[in-house]
Amino acid sequence: MTETNNRSNISVVDDVNYGVYVWRTDDGSYVGDEDGNYMLIASRKGDQKNIAALERSARYYGIEGGQPEFRSGARPVSQSEYEDQVARQRAGLVPDKYDLGSLLDDYRAKKSRGEA
């Protein structure tokens, strides 16, 4: 899927079929707690079982409006993983060492140089 921001002409391209579904309310905000933990489920894009589970959870917690939104390439992380990612980003590295897009880019670069 390609999504274009008309104001800046920047396109967002989903390059992987996995990620997370988050619950987005009708006012555009994401459901989460006061600690910044969002209601989400790791999933492949279009997985109806996981989408239904997220919807049941939203209804269980009294959230009437909204819908699931897929975030390609995202994954749930613990607080310690998040802190590691912040440190990696500050060091000029890709924040998530398990970022599939980055790993694929590295592989393609090595392959083009004859190293893979």
ZADODREN-781405 format. One line per field, with one value per atom (N, C-alpha, C, O): residue number from 1; atom name; x, y, z. Coordinates in Angstrom, 3 decimals, decimal comma, always signed. Layout:
! residues N
num = (NUM ...);
atomo = (CA ...);
x = (X ...);
y = (Y ...);
z = (Z ...);
! end
This chain:
! residues 116
num = (1 1 1 1 2 2 2 2 3 3 3 3 4 4 4 4 5 5 5 5 6 6 6 6 7 7 7 7 8 8 8 8 9 9 9 9 10 10 10 10 11 11 11 11 12 12 12 12 13 13 13 13 14 14 14 14 15 15 15 15 16 16 16 16 17 17 17 17 18 18 18 18 19 19 19 19 20 20 20 20 21 21 21 21 22 22 22 22 23 23 23 23 24 24 24 24 25 25 25 25 26 26 26 26 27 27 27 27 28 28 28 28 29 29 29 29 30 30 30 30 31 31 31 31 32 32 32 32 33 33 33 33 34 34 34 34 35 35 35 35 36 36 36 36 37 37 37 37 38 38 38 38 39 39 39 39 40 40 40 40 41 41 41 41 42 42 42 42 43 43 43 43 44 44 44 44 45 45 45 45 46 46 46 46 47 47 47 47 48 48 48 48 49 49 49 49 50 50 50 50 51 51 51 51 52 52 52 52 53 53 53 53 54 54 54 54 55 55 55 55 56 56 56 56 57 57 57 57 58 58 58 58 59 59 59 59 60 60 60 60 61 61 61 61 62 62 62 62 63 63 63 63 64 64 64 64 65 65 65 65 66 66 66 66 67 67 67 67 68 68 68 68 69 69 69 69 70 70 70 70 71 71 71 71 72 72 72 72 73 73 73 73 74 74 74 74 75 75 75 75 76 76 76 76 77 77 77 77 78 78 78 78 79 79 79 79 80 80 80 80 81 81 81 81 82 82 82 82 83 83 83 83 84 84 84 84 85 85 85 85 86 86 86 86 87 87 87 87 88 88 88 88 89 89 89 89 90 90 90 90 91 91 91 91 92 92 92 92 93 93 93 93 94 94 94 94 95 95 95 95 96 96 96 96 97 97 97 97 98 98 98 98 99 99 99 99 100 100 100 100 101 101 101 101 102 102 102 102 103 103 103 103 104 104 104 104 105 105 105 105 106 106 106 106 107 107 107 107 108 108 108 108 109 109 109 109 110 110 110 110 111 111 111 111 112 112 112 112 113 113 113 113 114 114 114 114 115 115 115 115 116 116 116 116);
atomo = (N CA C O N CA C O N CA C O N CA C O N CA C O N CA C O N CA C O N CA C O N CA C O N CA C O N CA C O N CA C O N CA C O N CA C O N CA C O N CA C O N CA C O N CA C O N CA C O N CA C O N CA C O N CA C O N CA C O N CA C O N CA C O N CA C O N CA C O N CA C O N CA C O N CA C O N CA C O N CA C O N CA C O N CA C O N CA C O N CA C O N CA C O N CA C O N CA C O N CA C O N CA C O N CA C O N CA C O N CA C O N CA C O N CA C O N CA C O N CA C O N CA C O N CA C O N CA C O N CA C O N CA C O N CA C O N CA C O N CA C O N CA C O N CA C O N CA C O N CA C O N CA C O N CA C O N CA C O N CA C O N CA C O N CA C O N CA C O N CA C O N CA C O N CA C O N CA C O N CA C O N CA C O N CA C O N CA C O N CA C O N CA C O N CA C O N CA C O N CA C O N CA C O N CA C O N CA C O N CA C O N CA C O N CA C O N CA C O N CA C O N CA C O N CA C O N CA C O N CA C O N CA C O N CA C O N CA C O N CA C O N CA C O N CA C O N CA C O N CA C O N CA C O N CA C O N CA C O N CA C O N CA C O N CA C O N CA C O N CA C O N CA C O N CA C O N CA C O N CA C O N CA C O N CA C O N CA C O N CA C O);
x = (+0,836 +0,000 +0,878 +1,873 +0,533 +1,235 +0,282 -0,842 +0,733 -0,072 +0,692 +1,879 +0,040 +0,712 +0,193 -1,016 +1,105 +0,765 +0,758 +1,818 -0,405 -0,539 +0,177 +0,560 +0,365 +1,007 +2,511 +3,113 +3,125 +4,575 +5,033 +6,230 +4,090 +4,400 +5,327 +6,131 +5,219 +5,982 +5,090 +3,940 +5,616 +4,852 +5,373 +6,582 +4,446 +4,787 +4,448 +3,307 +5,431 +5,238 +5,374 +6,391 +4,337 +4,409 +5,272 +4,871 +6,469 +7,364 +7,356 +8,009 +6,613 +6,505 +5,045 +4,236 +4,721 +3,344 +3,048 +1,985 +3,965 +3,733 +3,811 +4,341 +3,287 +3,313 +2,388 +2,286 +1,715 +0,750 -0,525 -0,504 -1,630 -2,881 -3,048 -2,914 -3,341 -3,656 -5,099 -5,650 -5,720 -7,102 -7,103 -6,595 -7,685 -7,775 -9,218 -10,124 -9,434 -10,781 -11,296 -10,550 -12,581 -13,190 -12,584 -12,633 -12,009 -11,386 -9,926 -9,248 -9,438 -8,089 -7,006 -5,847 -7,354 -6,342 -6,245 -7,135 -5,140 -4,921 -5,226 -4,956 -5,786 -6,158 -4,931 -4,208 -4,709 -3,596 -3,801 -4,772 -2,878 -2,976 -2,114 -1,473 -2,113 -1,388 +0,130 +0,863 +0,605 +2,040 +2,524 +3,702 +1,622 +2,011 +1,988 +2,553 +1,342 +1,201 -0,075 -1,163 +0,049 -1,099 -1,788 -1,159 -3,093 -3,838 -3,460 -3,789 -2,769 -2,310 -2,181 -2,199 -2,050 -1,801 -0,849 -1,064 +0,201 +1,124 +0,387 -0,346 +0,585 -0,220 +0,368 +1,196 -0,084 +0,137 -0,990 -2,088 -0,735 -1,755 -2,955 -2,805 -4,156 -5,386 -5,813 -6,791 -5,116 -5,460 -6,752 -6,745 -7,851 -9,168 -9,313 -10,040 -8,633 -8,697 -8,121 -8,720 -6,970 -6,344 -7,124 -7,218 -7,670 -8,482 -9,705 -10,052 -10,355 -11,531 -11,153 -11,910 -9,994 -9,545 -9,321 -9,674 -8,741 -8,512 -9,844 -10,013 -10,780 -12,093 -12,813 -13,434 -12,740 -13,350 -12,734 -13,444 -11,432 -10,752 -11,218 -11,459 -11,343 -11,809 -13,208 -13,474 -14,091 -15,461 -15,463 -16,232 -14,615 -14,521 -14,169 -14,695 -13,276 -12,860 -13,768 -13,435 -14,914 -15,910 -15,655 -16,217 -14,827 -14,536 -15,525 -15,447 -16,449 -17,528 -17,141 -17,464 -16,469 -16,136 -14,724 -13,935 -14,422 -13,067 -12,948 -13,926 -11,710 -11,426 -9,957 -9,137 -9,625 -8,211 -7,450 -7,990 -6,203 -5,335 -4,031 -3,413 -3,609 -2,383 -1,179 -1,188 -0,146 +1,121 +2,194 +2,699 +2,535 +3,470 +4,860 +5,390 +5,436 +6,813 +6,981 +8,075 +5,928 +6,030 +5,926 +5,408 +6,420 +6,292 +6,236 +6,767 +5,585 +5,569 +6,968 +7,705 +7,335 +8,632 +8,442 +7,515 +9,319 +9,297 +9,957 +10,540 +9,855 +10,478 +11,990 +12,585 +12,622 +14,082 +14,477 +15,493 +13,680 +13,955 +13,829 +14,629 +12,826 +12,632 +13,847 +14,332 +14,335 +15,512 +16,732 +17,530 +16,886 +17,970 +17,827 +18,818 +16,596 +16,362 +16,701 +17,278 +16,349 +16,684 +18,201 +18,719 +18,908 +20,373 +20,968 +21,895 +20,442 +20,938 +20,698 +21,565 +19,517 +19,212 +20,151 +20,635 +20,403 +21,315 +22,732 +23,493 +23,080 +24,409 +24,479 +25,522 +23,367 +23,350 +23,040 +23,226 +22,571 +22,228 +20,728 +19,955 +20,328 +18,907 +18,403 +18,970 +17,351 +16,915 +16,613 +17,036 +15,898 +15,507 +16,433 +16,408 +17,248 +18,192 +17,483 +18,106 +16,185 +15,394 +14,518 +13,590 +14,791 +14,022 +14,257 +15,336 +13,229 +13,372 +13,740 +14,562 +13,149 +13,476 +14,947 +15,576 +15,495 +16,913 +17,787 +18,795 +17,402 +18,161 +18,150 +19,169 +16,998 +16,922 +17,776 +18,436 +17,767 +18,614 +20,088 +20,839 +20,507 +21,899 +22,244 +23,313 +21,339 +21,569 +21,696 +22,601 +20,792 +20,842 +22,143 +22,738 +22,583 +23,830 +25,016 +25,878 +25,062 +26,150 +26,103 +27,141 +24,905 +24,756 +25,247 +25,913 +24,919 +25,352 +26,865 +27,445 +27,515 +28,981 +29,653 +30,880 +28,843 +29,386 +29,818 +30,595 +29,326 +29,712 +28,735 +29,022 +27,587 +26,572 +26,378 +25,568);
y = (-1,168 +0,000 +1,227 +1,272 +2,222 +3,486 +4,572 +4,670 +5,387 +6,479 +7,764 +7,852 +8,764 +10,000 +11,147 +11,325 +11,918 +13,145 +14,240 +14,598 +14,785 +15,756 +17,068 +17,768 +17,414 +18,680 +18,634 +19,653 +17,476 +17,398 +16,481 +16,387 +15,802 +14,862 +13,739 +13,237 +13,350 +12,233 +11,012 +11,068 +9,907 +8,664 +7,692 +7,532 +7,045 +5,997 +4,678 +4,462 +3,792 +2,522 +1,397 +1,288 +0,557 -0,621 -1,657 -2,217 -1,914 -2,858 -4,238 -5,159 -4,384 -5,685 -5,978 -5,063 -7,254 -7,692 -7,982 -8,513 -7,644 -7,854 -6,512 -5,542 -6,465 -5,248 -5,397 -6,478 -4,332 -4,372 -3,673 -2,768 -4,114 -3,378 -2,627 -3,204 -1,334 -0,507 -0,065 -0,049 +0,298 +0,759 +2,277 +2,963 +2,792 +4,235 +4,664 +4,115 +5,646 +6,108 +7,011 +7,412 +7,320 +8,173 +9,568 +10,222 +10,039 +11,370 +11,328 +12,355 +10,144 +10,018 +9,669 +9,510 +9,548 +9,196 +7,677 +6,939 +7,236 +5,809 +5,466 +6,265 +4,287 +3,864 +3,332 +2,479 +3,849 +3,403 +3,814 +4,491 +3,399 +3,766 +4,988 +5,549 +5,386 +6,588 +6,413 +7,401 +5,185 +4,929 +4,902 +4,657 +5,150 +5,151 +3,797 +3,627 +2,826 +1,499 +1,476 +1,715 +1,193 +1,219 -0,130 -1,178 -0,089 -1,318 -1,766 -1,098 -2,895 -3,373 -4,872 -5,520 -5,414 -6,844 -7,037 -6,485 -7,819 -8,145 -9,031 -9,939 -8,760 -9,467 -9,340 -8,473 -10,229 -10,066 -9,185 -9,196 -8,436 -7,549 -8,363 -9,345 -7,932 -8,572 -9,784 -10,436 -10,114 -11,288 -11,016 -10,322 -11,562 -11,288 -11,767 -11,157 -12,849 -13,365 -12,337 -12,069 -11,767 -10,776 -9,461 -8,805 -9,085 -7,869 -8,018 -7,096 -9,175 -9,431 -9,429 -8,917 -9,994 -10,014 -8,591 -8,277 -7,740 -6,350 -5,620 -4,834 -5,887 -5,255 -5,712 -4,896 -6,995 -7,499 -6,815 -6,460 -6,634 -5,964 -4,521 -4,046 -3,832 -2,444 -2,373 -1,523 -3,245 -3,260 -3,637 -3,074 -4,577 -5,005 -3,823 -3,701 -2,957 -1,806 -0,592 +0,507 -0,788 +0,270 +1,275 +2,370 +0,929 +1,835 +1,526 +0,475 +2,443 +2,184 +2,492 +1,712 +3,591 +3,981 +3,590 +3,167 +3,736 +3,502 +2,263 +1,581 +2,001 +0,864 +0,490 +1,291 -0,737 -1,131 -0,432 -0,185 -0,122 +0,490 -0,288 -0,519 -0,693 -1,477 -0,550 +0,426 -0,866 -0,133 -1,102 -1,919 -1,001 -1,914 -1,832 -0,747 -3,005 -3,084 -2,813 -2,989 -2,392 -2,113 -3,418 -4,417 -3,397 -4,559 -4,081 -3,020 -4,869 -4,493 -4,604 -5,537 -3,660 -3,708 -3,437 -2,734 -3,997 -3,756 -2,401 -1,778 -1,966 -0,701 -0,755 +0,216 -1,885 -1,986 -1,996 -1,406 -2,663 -2,628 -1,203 -0,769 -0,487 +0,899 +1,745 +2,536 +1,582 +2,330 +1,985 +2,867 +0,712 +0,303 +0,967 +1,398 +1,051 +1,675 +3,161 +3,680 +3,845 +5,263 +5,438 +6,339 +4,581 +4,656 +4,404 +5,101 +3,412 +3,122 +4,319 +4,680 +4,921 +6,061 +7,232 +7,893 +7,484 +8,574 +8,313 +9,247 +7,028 +6,661 +6,671 +6,365 +7,023 +7,095 +5,782 +5,653 +4,803 +3,496 +3,403 +4,243 +2,373 +2,083 +1,691 +0,792 +2,345 +2,087 +0,626 +0,117 -0,049 -1,432 -2,373 -2,422 -3,120 -4,027 -5,158 -5,870 -5,330 -6,351 -5,756 -6,418 -4,529 -3,865 -4,603 -4,524 -5,321 -6,154 -5,334 -5,768 -4,166 -3,317 -2,963 -3,005 -2,614 -2,280 -3,498 -3,398 -4,646 -5,871 -6,239 -6,665 -6,076 -6,362 -5,396 -5,797 -4,113 -3,131 -3,493 -3,399 -3,907 -4,316 -5,520 -5,564 -6,498 -7,690 -7,316 -7,790 -6,469 -6,054 -5,317 -5,520 -4,460 -3,724 -4,681 -4,544 -5,649 -6,635 -7,474 -7,785 -7,834 -8,640 -7,864 -8,427 -6,573 -5,775 -5,591 -5,385 -5,663 -5,555 -6,910 -7,003 -7,981 -9,331 -9,949 -10,904 -9,420 -9,915 -10,925 -11,551 -11,092 -12,007 -13,204 -14,080);
z = (+0,000 +0,000 +0,000 +0,722 -0,793 -0,815 -0,360 -0,852 +0,578 +1,098 +0,814 +1,131 +0,224 -0,135 +0,705 +0,855 +1,249 +1,949 +0,901 +0,387 +0,568 -0,516 -0,236 -1,174 +1,015 +1,336 +1,112 +0,774 +1,293 +1,163 +0,033 -0,238 -0,631 -1,697 -1,240 -2,026 +0,014 +0,552 +0,531 +0,965 +0,028 -0,022 +1,022 +1,193 +1,718 +2,665 +2,000 +1,591 +1,886 +1,210 +2,226 +2,911 +2,321 +3,182 +2,479 +1,459 +3,030 +2,367 +3,005 +2,513 +4,106 +4,745 +5,064 +5,215 +5,165 +5,371 +6,840 +7,162 +7,722 +9,145 +9,855 +9,314 +11,052 +11,848 +13,022 +13,602 +13,379 +14,468 +14,026 +13,192 +14,603 +14,503 +15,810 +16,889 +15,711 +16,870 +16,742 +15,641 +17,867 +17,820 +17,737 +18,624 +16,654 +16,433 +16,625 +15,998 +17,495 +17,792 +16,680 +15,786 +16,754 +15,735 +15,687 +14,646 +16,801 +16,803 +16,337 +16,336 +15,942 +15,392 +16,390 +16,007 +17,661 +18,661 +18,788 +18,365 +19,382 +19,592 +21,040 +21,937 +21,277 +22,616 +23,341 +22,827 +24,540 +25,351 +26,796 +27,133 +27,642 +29,056 +29,356 +28,467 +30,619 +31,028 +30,941 +30,982 +30,822 +30,706 +29,255 +28,993 +28,326 +26,921 +26,256 +25,175 +26,885 +26,287 +25,459 +25,985 +24,191 +23,289 +23,191 +23,340 +22,937 +22,681 +21,271 +20,291 +21,177 +19,875 +19,880 +20,926 +18,675 +18,522 +17,346 +16,267 +17,561 +16,469 +15,479 +15,871 +14,187 +13,198 +11,802 +11,523 +10,943 +9,512 +9,000 +9,556 +7,965 +7,408 +6,923 +6,196 +7,343 +6,894 +7,698 +7,333 +8,781 +9,593 +10,361 +11,378 +9,870 +10,437 +11,870 +12,654 +12,225 +13,593 +14,572 +15,614 +14,240 +15,106 +15,123 +16,160 +13,997 +13,932 +14,834 +15,573 +14,773 +15,612 +17,095 +17,920 +17,444 +18,839 +19,350 +20,487 +18,524 +18,921 +19,096 +20,028 +18,197 +18,306 +19,575 +20,257 +19,898 +21,139 +22,358 +23,299 +22,340 +23,456 +23,592 +24,701 +22,483 +22,526 +23,127 +23,977 +22,701 +23,231 +24,715 +25,494 +25,107 +26,495 +27,401 +28,507 +26,924 +27,710 +27,520 +27,962 +26,863 +26,743 +25,642 +25,662 +24,694 +23,583 +22,467 +21,830 +22,236 +21,287 +19,847 +18,951 +19,603 +18,232 +17,861 +18,706 +16,604 +16,141 +15,286 +14,978 +14,916 +14,044 +14,153 +14,602 +13,739 +13,756 +12,637 +11,558 +12,911 +11,901 +11,863 +12,903 +10,672 +10,519 +10,427 +9,678 +11,197 +11,173 +10,696 +11,466 +9,414 +8,770 +9,394 +9,634 +9,652 +10,142 +11,624 +12,159 +12,297 +13,729 +14,513 +14,014 +15,732 +16,601 +18,036 +18,363 +18,908 +20,319 +20,909 +20,591 +21,762 +22,437 +23,924 +24,326 +24,722 +26,163 +26,452 +25,565 +27,699 +28,090 +27,892 +27,424 +28,245 +28,093 +26,614 +26,244 +25,762 +24,320 +23,785 +22,956 +24,264 +23,837 +24,219 +23,410 +25,437 +25,878 +25,028 +24,709 +24,658 +23,764 +22,398 +21,808 +21,898 +20,603 +20,629 +19,674 +21,704 +21,843 +21,831 +21,172 +22,555 +22,591 +21,207 +20,796 +20,488 +19,136 +18,201 +17,405 +18,313 +17,449 +17,749 +16,830 +19,008 +19,393 +18,894 +18,640 +18,758 +18,264 +16,735 +16,157 +16,082 +14,619 +13,940 +12,730 +14,696 +14,143 +13,890 +14,351 +13,153 +12,998 +14,385 +15,007 +14,886 +16,259 +16,567 +17,606 +15,694 +15,963 +15,214 +13,984 +15,946 +15,287 +14,552 +13,765 +14,800 +14,106 +13,002 +12,537 +12,576 +11,524 +10,208 +9,622 +9,753 +8,562 +7,333 +6,526 +7,182 +6,036 +5,997 +4,940 +7,146 +7,237 +6,960 +6,260 +7,507 +7,265 +5,785 +5,242 +5,132 +3,690 +2,886 +1,927 +3,273 +2,585 +2,715 +1,744 +3,912 +4,120 +3,252 +2,643 +3,194 +2,380 +0,901 +0,214 +0,415 -1,004 -1,317 -2,375 -0,390 -0,605 -0,670 -1,538 +0,245 +0,235 -1,039 -1,622 -1,464 -2,677 -3,895 -4,765 -3,959 -5,112 -5,135 -6,201 -3,960 -3,884 -3,998 -3,959 -4,141 -4,275 -2,959 -2,951 -1,846 -0,532 +0,042 +1,062 -0,596 -0,035 -0,933 -0,628);
! end
